[in-house]
Amino acid sequence: MNAAVQDKIRTQSPMLALLTAEQYGQILKSGILPEGASIEFRDGFLIYADHEQADGNPSMPRPRIVPLTVEQYHQMIADGILEEGAPIELLGGLLVRKDRSHAGEDPMTVGHMHMWVVQQISELNESVKPHGCFICTQQPIALMPANEPEPDGALIRGSTDIFRRRKPAAEDILCLFEVADSSLSYDRTIKQQIYADAGILQYLIINLIDNVIEFRTNPRPGQGRYGHTEILRPAQKLAIPLADGSMLDVEARRLLL
């Protein structure tokens, strides 16, 4: 697990979902942590017990957080430690509340513009299905070992039947969509790093603040970034490669305000 990703999430996200002492007790009872693991519970995090940080000494390294894996995250949901369907993502092994709010509003609300754009994304499904792929919205994808984000939209190779018993993985995904308002900085940094390192071929940010689409291609795994970014305004067209090698041309204004 990349500790730099964890540090970015901890410093940039006001939406961390911290564990409670009760949840920690349930984790121990469920056997989710490996037997004999040297781990302690502190300030809502699972911490490696052999960390060297001294309280009040900024020159010492921060305590190392034990990242949750996708498998542990799934078990926590199955065992009722986390609520099924709660607005939480697993990012960098940390539990992060999803931010779909309008800038300046309660981060736990979903903005009207955000909902409208997600609906526009879902309506692309009929156009892509004949080309060997489909669109799903606000559903989890499994990016092993420690990420299970829920992007606002995903263009996925194959048919829905393939995913009856598993979640889409990086190799299944043609393009990811994030609708960004108050989450814009986060989508440009944390989400970009996770998606690029996973090798997601295309990453599309629908930037509601500037009313543009930021279309990123050419992922650079290990560098946490994309090699090419194109900024599209409402009058321009977006060309998305599909599973059969054809292209879907979408007017940018269809996804903008």
Sequence and secondary structure as in RCSB ss.txt:
>XXXX:A:sequence
MNAAVQDKIRTQSPMLALLTAEQYGQILKSGILPEGASIEFRDGFLIYADHEQADGNPSMPRPRIVPLTVEQYHQ
MIADGILEEGAPIELLGGLLVRKDRSHAGEDPMTVGHMHMWVVQQISELNESVKPHGCFICTQQPIALMPANEPE
PDGALIRGSTDIFRRRKPAAEDILCLFEVADSSLSYDRTIKQQIYADAGILQYLIINLIDNVIEFRTNPRPGQGR
YGHTEILRPAQKLAIPLADGSMLDVEARRLLL
>XXXX:A:secstr
  HHHHHHHHHH S B    HHHHHHHHHHT S TT  EEEETTEEEETT    TT TTS    B    HHHHHH
HHHTTSS TT SEEEETTEEEE     TTS TTS  HHHHHHHHHHHTTHHHHGGGTEEEE S   BBTTTBB  
 SEEEEES GGGGSSS  BGGGEEEEEEEESTTHHHIIIIIHHHHHHTT SEEEEEETTTTEEEEEEEEETTTTE
EEEEEEE TTSEEEEE TTS EEEEEGGGT  
